[in-house]
Amino acid sequence: LNPQLQIAIGARTKRRGARFQGQDVELAFTDEHPDEIGPYERLICDAMEGENLLFARWDGVEEAWRIVDAVLQDRPRALPYKPHTWGPAQAEALIHDPDGWQDPVL
């Protein structure tokens, strides 16, 4: 007898390497904290109890969408560039630095 919940199942897997040779393994799960409430359970319980600490207020959600929507509506077009490069030449204007840009060594 054990106070911890444990579930185990036996399985057979292929050993590492090129040969097709099997080995027995045991897949085990132990619930080490059975009394601990999970994140989704907490969220649902908080909602049912009227606890709003983990939830965004409507005015906050509206303000976030106001900001994001302005960006989405006036989004600049994507500039094409060749694969395996640092991107389009116009991107360098976005990172202008008085000391210049130092390309990292790959």
Summary of the structure (lengths in Angstrom):
residues: 106
radius of gyration: 27.4
end to end distance: 57.0
largest distance: 70.2
contacts: 139
relative contact order: 0.08
helix: 32%
strand: 19%
